[in-house]
Amino acid sequence: MRIMDFDGLDLLPEEKELATSAQAEIEEFKNKSLMKKEKAKVHPLRKPLPESLPRKEVHLYPEGMDKDTIDPEVWVELEPEVTEMLDRQPATFFVTRIIRHKFVLRDKSQEVTSPVITAAMPALPIPRSYAGASLLADLTIDKYVNHLPFYRQLQMFKQLGISIPSATVNDWFQEVADLLRPTYYRIRELVLQTDYIQSDETTIPIINNEKHKTVKGYLWMVRAVIEDLVFFHYDQGSRAQKVALELFRNYQGVIQSDGYAVYDMYENKKGVLPIGCWAHCRRRFTEAQAEDKARADYALEQIGLLYAVERRADEENLSFEERSELRSRLSYPIMVAFEKWMVSEYPKVLPKGRIGKAIHYTYGMYHKLTRYHLDGRLKMDNNLGENAIRPVALGRKSWLFCGNHDAAENAAIMYTLFGCCKAHGVNFREWLVYFLNHVHDYDGDYSKNLDDLLPHHYLAKNSENLAILS
């Protein structure tokens, strides 16, 4: 265990004692946790293939023998040796024929509105289109979850004997985005009604037809931490303060973000509490290791102690109140000593060096960084929000850009709905097929609540049905 460096720090004796005691307790927990992990280590075993998969049996007999020629008077069959292999059959297309039966009255003298009756045509996902719900779902999911651009998917379709014009697929996608738009706005409304959100931004390339090149646009990610809901917001690709002003205009609660200066304005807004992200600070000290290893390592050790407190709270499954008490007892003394270390060390380093920038960045928002310890619900960092952004980063490497602002807005809708599916463990395809097959049930029927089609409500509804059936 490395002793905390108190030299030159203006710490009270009580503060030193509390910090030293907290570090010793945290290190003791880390050692015990490490020993548990070492004892729990086991050799990896091959997992059995799911029983739900269909089985195709291939029977093999010794050379010169088969099922029909074996003489039971000579041979006694033992328990066979079974080896299971996982195989895959390529995706297949099929045509659903909707056959609407018609009937006519035999007695033409009866006074009726029409002597001919026909079964009602079910509402199709896209009117006057031959695209079924499963095809639309696969096209959309393969692009925004599996990161396959439409043109690659169409190339794969051709290998299976199906040719669909790219313009047709783009039209289908626009229709699907329009169907999803009301649910997108509902999720956005639900997220901004909560009292604890995380916010971050990520780039998205947009084609600028006037300049004939791609320009950098921004998607804003907003995540409701406790409810585990996320939405993406696109405003003409802007990252300016005016976007945040409009986006969070009526929001009341905690906003967790990185050090982007736009969020500083919420320090003085009544009812809003901005908090920081320790992961961004840790990243800067990690980058500074190449320049000033001693100081960077020390800073990373102190941040590591704070994260160890969180791991302990997770392992002991502490309540929010218990987690807050643990932070006050162990994390707060460490943060006090770390703050004074930064005050002491900053005059000794180059302000424009990596370690200088890391200390300046961390100290400049330290009041935001330390607020998380006051409430057990609050997280140390924005990592869960960054995880929600990762599909965008993977996607832009595959489909490269959005053709215009409308396409970027559609992308925000898709990343929102699929992000909520992922957060709640909802099967992307099952949900989207269900949505497309039932969304028109709500057309003009105001007794129904569109919330039923949201991914997390869909999951709850299906869980209840399964419970009833079981």
Secondary structure, DSSP 8 states (H G I E B T S, - for coil): ------TT----HHHHHHHHHHHHHHHHHHHHHHHHHHHH----------TTS---------TT--TTT--TTT---------------------------EEE-S-TTS--S-SEEE------SSTT----HHHHHHHHHHHHTS---HHHHHHHHHHTT----HHHHHHHHHHHHHHHHHHHHHHHHHHHTSSEEEEEEEEEEEEETTTTEEEEEEEEEEEETTTTEEEEEESTT--SHHHHHHHTTT--EEEE--S-GGGGGGGGSTTEEEE--HHHHHHHHHHHTTT-HHHHHHHHHHHHHHHHHHHHHHHTT--HHHHHHHIIIIIHHHHHHHHHHHHHHGGGS-TTSHHHHHHHHHHHTHHHHGGGGG-TT--SSSHHHHHHHHHHHHHHHHT--BSSHHHHHHHHHHHHHHHHHHHTT--HHHHHHHHHHHGGGGTT-TTS-GGGGSHHHHHHHHHHHHHHH-
